[in-house]
């Protein structure tokens, strides 16, 4: 397993400077953020220059105001178009793929009014259609579209790894595990990782409190041993808040995680 860190957590004015810091801190790669309005495609020159300079950028985490599971058809259509563009860009960089949740911050069954304006069957139809379109585009470009389950307070549609796996209708659609969300939603995180292993393409890591690993109560030894046991050899990408200055916290975090690898 290799360690990555999301670009916004790293000090530095350019991806080259950020990557140099990441390497010194004990990471292997940078995880990019894919904003909307085709901003990510607008970075192509910057990204190609960084790639030529040896910067490792295998994955993109979507960073948009609306997503493929939006209740608004126009916003869903835009999200699909944005992700298609991001898949094209990461393919040009020789990367693995792009990850997205079904939605974020749109609705929670745990908060009033408790019942969304769309049935579970309609939710599934909407997501399956979007992922079918994106899966076909990903396949043509040799990359992956990866669905990330979020916790019940951030997304009412896909909360567990098993739910995400149920959408993997083609080889180009895969699943992302996130230790923070898994801590809330999975009855047994290690069992969930074992069951999802054939479809697990990426992992994001943060603590039970959404800060960096080592500041909360997650059993890192058990979860990382499980990933090793199922043959997961992908990235562990740091996506969290930092408790402390990055110059101090990031090297400590990399060292903390690596002692379990």
C-alpha positions in Angstrom: 0.0 0.0 0.0 1.1 3.5 -0.8 0.3 6.8 0.9 -1.2 9.9 -0.8 -2.3 13.2 0.6 -4.8 15.6 -0.8 -3.4 18.7 -2.4 -5.1 21.3 -0.3 -3.4 19.9 2.9 0.1 20.5 1.5 2.1 23.6 1.8 3.6 25.0 -1.4 2.7 27.3 -4.3 2.8 24.7 -7.0 2.2 21.0 -7.4 5.9 20.5 -7.7 6.6 22.2 -4.4 3.7 20.3 -2.8 5.0 17.0 -4.0 8.5 17.7 -2.8 7.1 18.4 0.6 4.9 15.3 0.5 7.9 13.0 -0.4 10.0 14.5 2.4 7.0 14.0 4.8 6.7 10.3 3.9 4.0 10.3 1.3 4.1 8.8 -2.2 1.6 10.8 -4.2 -0.9 13.7 -4.3 -4.6 13.2 -4.5 -6.1 16.0 -6.7 -9.4 17.9 -6.1 -11.8 18.2 -9.0 -13.8 21.4 -8.9 -16.8 22.2 -11.0 -17.3 24.6 -14.0 -14.7 22.5 -15.9 -12.0 24.0 -13.6 -10.1 20.7 -13.5 -9.9 20.6 -17.3 -8.6 24.2 -17.2 -5.7 22.9 -15.1 -4.5 20.5 -17.8 -1.4 22.5 -18.7 -0.4 22.8 -15.1 -1.1 19.1 -14.5 0.9 17.9 -17.5 3.8 20.1 -16.5 3.7 18.6 -13.0 3.5 15.1 -14.5 6.6 15.8 -16.6 8.4 16.9 -13.5 7.7 13.6 -11.8 4.7 14.5 -9.7 2.5 11.4 -8.9 -1.2 12.3 -9.2 -3.2 9.0 -9.4 -6.6 10.0 -8.3 -9.1 12.9 -8.2 -11.7 13.6 -5.5 -14.7 15.5 -6.8 -15.1 18.9 -5.1 -18.3 20.3 -6.6 -21.5 22.0 -5.2 -23.8 19.3 -6.6 -23.5 15.6 -7.5 -24.8 12.8 -9.7 -27.6 12.1 -7.2 -29.0 15.6 -7.1 -32.8 16.0 -7.0 -32.5 18.6 -9.8 -32.2 16.9 -13.2 -30.2 19.9 -14.6 -27.7 19.7 -11.7 -27.4 15.9 -12.2 -26.7 16.4 -15.9 -24.0 19.0 -15.1 -22.4 16.7 -12.5 -22.2 13.9 -15.1 -20.6 16.3 -17.6 -18.1 17.5 -15.1 -17.1 14.0 -14.1 -16.8 12.9 -17.7 -14.4 15.8 -18.2 -12.4 14.9 -15.1 -12.2 11.2 -16.2 -10.8 12.4 -19.5 -8.1 14.6 -17.8 -7.0 11.9 -15.3 -6.7 9.5 -18.2 -4.4 11.9 -20.0 -2.3 11.9 -16.9 -2.1 8.1 -16.7 -4.0 8.1 -13.4 -6.4 5.6 -11.8 -9.6 7.5 -11.8 -12.1 9.8 -10.3 -14.2 9.3 -7.1 -17.6 10.8 -6.2 -20.3 10.3 -3.6 -23.9 9.9 -4.7 -24.4 13.3 -3.2 -23.1 15.4 -0.3 -25.1 17.7 2.0 -28.3 17.3 0.0 -30.5 15.3 2.4 -30.4 13.2 5.5 -33.1 10.9 6.7 -31.7 11.6 10.2 -32.8 15.3 10.1 -36.1 16.9 9.4 -38.1 16.5 7.3 -36.8 12.9 7.4 -38.4 11.8 4.1 -36.7 12.8 0.8 -38.7 13.9 -2.2 -37.6 10.8 -4.1 -38.3 7.1 -3.3 -35.4 4.6 -2.8 -36.3 3.0 -6.1 -36.0 6.4 -7.9 -32.7 7.1 -6.1 -31.4 3.8 -7.4 -32.6 4.5 -10.9 -31.0 7.9 -11.0 -27.6 6.7 -9.6 -27.5 3.6 -11.8 -28.1 5.8 -14.9 -25.4 8.3 -14.0 -22.9 5.6 -13.2 -23.7 3.7 -16.4 -22.9 6.8 -18.4 -19.7 7.5 -16.4 -18.7 3.8 -16.4 -18.8 3.6 -20.2 -16.8 6.8 -20.5 -14.3 5.6 -17.9 -14.0 2.2 -19.8 -13.2 4.0 -23.1 -10.5 6.0 -21.4 -9.0 3.2 -19.4 -9.7 4.7 -16.0 -12.3 4.1 -13.1 -15.2 6.0 -11.8 -15.3 5.2 -8.0 -18.3 5.5 -5.8 -17.7 6.6 -2.2 -20.3 5.9 0.5 -20.8 8.8 3.0 -22.3 8.7 6.4 -26.1 9.0 7.0 -25.8 12.7 8.0 -24.2 13.7 4.7 -26.0 11.5 2.2 -29.1 9.4 2.3 -28.5 7.2 -0.7 -25.2 5.3 -0.3 -23.9 4.8 3.2 -22.1 1.5 3.3 -19.5 -0.3 1.1 -22.0 -3.1 0.4 -24.5 -0.5 -1.0 -21.8 1.0 -3.2 -20.8 -2.5 -4.4 -24.4 -3.0 -5.6 -23.8 -0.3 -8.2 -20.7 -2.0 -9.7 -22.4 -3.2 -12.9 -19.2 -2.9 -15.0 -15.5 -3.3 -14.4 -14.9 0.4 -14.7 -17.2 1.2 -11.7 -15.5 0.6 -8.4 -15.8 1.5 -4.7 -13.9 3.9 -2.4 -13.7 3.2 1.3 -13.3 6.1 3.8 -12.4 5.2 7.3 -14.3 8.2 8.8 -17.6 7.3 7.2 -17.0 3.5 7.8 -16.6 4.2 11.5 -20.2 5.6 11.6 -21.9 3.2 9.1 -20.3 -0.2 9.2 -21.2 -2.7 11.9 -17.8 -4.3 11.4 -15.4 -2.2 9.3 -13.0 -5.1 8.8 -15.7 -7.5 7.7 -17.0 -4.8 5.3 -13.6 -4.4 3.8 -13.3 -8.2 3.3 -16.7 -8.4 1.6 -16.0 -5.4 -0.7 -12.5 -6.4 -1.5 -13.1 -7.5 -5.1 -14.5 -4.0 -5.9 -12.3 -1.8 -3.7 -10.2 0.5 -5.8 -9.2 3.2 -3.4 -9.1 4.1 0.3 -9.3 7.5 2.0 -8.1 7.7 5.6 -9.0 10.0 8.5 -9.8 9.5 12.1 -13.1 8.9 14.0 -13.1 12.7 14.6 -12.2 13.6 11.0 -8.8 14.8 12.0 -5.5 13.0 11.0 -4.9 9.4 11.9 -3.7 8.9 15.5 -5.9 11.6 17.1 -9.0 9.4 17.6 -10.1 5.9 18.4 -10.0 3.9 15.1 -8.3 0.5 15.2 -5.7 1.2 12.5 -3.8 -2.0 13.1 -6.9 -4.1 12.5 -8.2 -2.2 9.4 -4.8 -2.0 7.7 -4.0 -5.6 8.4 -7.4 -6.5 6.9 -6.5 -4.5 3.7 -3.2 -6.3 3.5 -4.9 -9.7 4.0 -7.3 -9.1 1.2 -4.5 -8.1 -1.1 -5.3 -4.4 -1.4 -2.3 -2.7 -2.9 -3.7 0.7 -3.8 -3.4 4.1 -2.2 -4.3 5.3 1.3 -5.2 8.9 0.6 -5.2 11.3 3.6 -8.5 13.3 3.5 -9.0 15.0 6.8 -8.7 18.2 8.9 -5.3 18.7 10.3 -5.0 19.3 14.1 -1.8 21.4 14.0 0.5 22.9 11.4 1.0 20.8 8.2 4.8 21.0 8.4 4.6 19.2 11.8 1.4 17.1 11.5 1.9 15.6 8.0 5.3 13.9 8.7 3.9 12.6 12.0 0.8 11.2 10.3 2.8 9.4 7.6 5.0 7.9 10.2 2.0 6.8 12.3 0.3 5.1 9.4 3.5 3.5 8.0 4.1 1.7 11.3 1.1 -0.5 10.5 2.0 -1.2 6.9 
